[in-house]
Each structure stands twice: as C-alpha cells, then as structure tokens.
Amino acid sequence: MKCPFCKADDTAVIDSRLSEDGDSVRRRRACRKCAKRFTTYERVELSMPVVVKATGHRVPYDREKIRTGFMRALHKRPVPTQYVDDAIDRIEQRLMALGEREVGSRIIGEMVMRELKKMDDVAYIRFASVYEDFQRVDDFREKIREVKRPARRVRRPAVRS
C-alpha cells in the first residue's frame, strides 16, 4: 500500500479490526519513510451492474456519483455523514440483489429519492426538483404536499454537536 502523503511503497499495518457489520476490515497503517499514519478499508469487491443512462450510454457504476448527489441535496442540512454512507450501502445491496448486469439510471435515482425522503424532507425536495426536472412552482407544491401527507416515517435521532 502506498503512503498517501509521500507516496512511498514501504508501509506497515499496525492494527487491523473487523468493522461492526463484519463487511470490511479497517487497517491502521504507518509509513516507514515519513512516519505518518493513515487508515485503509478492505472489503469484498462485488461486480456492480453497468449503469444505462437515459441517452442509452453505458457507464460503470460509480459510488462517488451517488455520494455527490446526496451531498448536494443535503448541503447545510443536519444529517450525519454516516447516514449517507449507510444509505449508499443499502442502495448498493439492492442493486446487487437485482442480479442484473445492467441497471437504468432512473432506478438508481428512485432509490436515492427513497433514501432522502427517509432522511430529510428539504433534501428530498431539492433532489426531486433536479431529478424530476421541475419547471413550475406547482411541481414544488405537489412534491411538498406528498411530503406533508401523513405516512409512517422513520425519523432519525436528534443530532448532537
């Protein structure tokens, strides 16, 4: 493993721990050249489906694109990063459970919207406005009405700073 600071190849594992969910191994490493420490995660690499865009183009699945969508929608919202990581993990599990080699980008977008709706109403509306290409104020009103409808909702615990 290369050191992210000095790019040296000589690093040592000083601690390894299994993650809480048992899906990954956390390794604490130290560079023998610059003595800086860093953390790596090791997890099973499963083949994710290829994403088929609305234009028909096929692109490799990219976890960071999903994270970017979440982070834009959640900008300045009180939602912990761990909630985003957990939501992305759930989306990836659902994608793998589909057992398909290709999946439409619309399916992924719908999964992101479902996760955002559970997390934060404002972020959900933000994402929906871009994802569904709102053109009129009435589009916002309808989506807000949908959020305000009484439904069984999973509320996240209060975040303490």
N, C-alpha and C positions, 0 to 999 in steps of 0.2 A: 504494500500500500504506500503510495507516495504521500509525502507530507504536503498539506495544502498551503503551508507557509513558505517553505524553502525549496519544495519540490524534490527533496532527497528521497531515495528509494529505501533507505535504511530506517524503518520504524519498528517499534516493538509494542506488542499487546501487553498492557499492564493490568487489565481487568476485563472479564467477559461476564455478561449477565443475560439471562433469558428475559425477554420482555414480559409484562404482566399477562398478555394474552397468549404468550407462547409462540407467536408467529414470527418473531425476529430475535436476533442476538445483538445486544449492544456491546460494543468493544471500545474500551478506553485505550488510546494509543499514545505513545510518546516518540518524538523524532529524536534519533540518536545524534543528529547533526546540530539542529538548532535548539533542542530540548523542549520545544513547545509540545503541548498536549492537545489532542483532538479526539472526537468521538465518531465512530462509524457504526452503521447498522447493517446487519446481514439478514436477508430474508429470501425466501424461495422466490425464484423468478418464474412466474407462470406466463404463458403466452396470452397476451391480451388481444382482443379482436381488432381488426383494422377498422378505422372509422370511415364511413362513407358520408361525405359532405352532401349538401343539398344539390350541388352542381354535378355530383357523380364522381368527383375526385376522391381518391382513397388516400388516407394519410395514416401513419402509425398512431396508435393511442398514445396520448401524452398527459400524464398525471398533472404536470405543471400548468397545462392549459385550463384544466378544471380548477386547480387551485387559484389561478389568476381570476377566473370568473367569480369564484366565491369571494375572493378578497376585494374585488371591485364592488360587488354588491354589498359587502359588509363594511366598506370604508367608514370609519368613525362610528361603528356600531359596537356595543358592549358584548361581543361574542368572543370567547377564548379561542385561540388558535387550535387547541386540542379538539374542539367541536368540529372544526373544518377538517382536520386530519381524520377524525372518526367518520365523518360524512363521506369523505372521499374513499375511505376504506370500504364503507358499505356499498357505495356505487360500484367499486371495482369487484366486490364479491358478487353483486347482482349481474354485472357484465359477464363474469366468468361462469356464473350459474346458467346463463343463457345457452352456453355451449356453442355459440356461433363463431364463425371465423371472421365475419364482418358484421358491424352494427351501425345503424344510421345515427348521425349526429343528433337528430331530433330525439331519439330515445335517451341519449346521454343528457341532453338539455332538460328533458322532462324529469329525469332522475335528480338533477341538480335543483330544479324548481321544487320538487317534493321535499328535498332536504332543507332548502332555505325556508320553506313555509313552516317547517317544524322549529327552525332556529330563531327567525326574526322576521316580523311582518314587513318592516321597512325594506330590508334587504330583498325579501321575496318580490315586493312591488318593483324595486329597482331592476332586478334581474329580469322579471317578466316584461317590463316596459321595453327593454332592449331585445330580449329573446323573441317576444311576440310582435315586435315592431309596432308599438303603439303609435297611432297617427293623430288621435283626437283625445281631448280631455275625457270624453265618455269612456274611452278604453281604460283609463286610470280608475274612473269611478266604478266601473264594473268589477275590476280586479279588487278594489278596496272593499266593495260590497261582499265579494267572495271571502275575503279575509275576515270580515266582521261577522259573517254568519256563524251562529253558534255551532260548534263542532267539537268533537273530542280532540283536544290538542295536547300534545306533550310539551309541557313547559320546562324550560331549563332552570336550574337553580340560580339564585342570585349570585352575581359575580362580585367578589370582594377584592378590593385593591390592597 
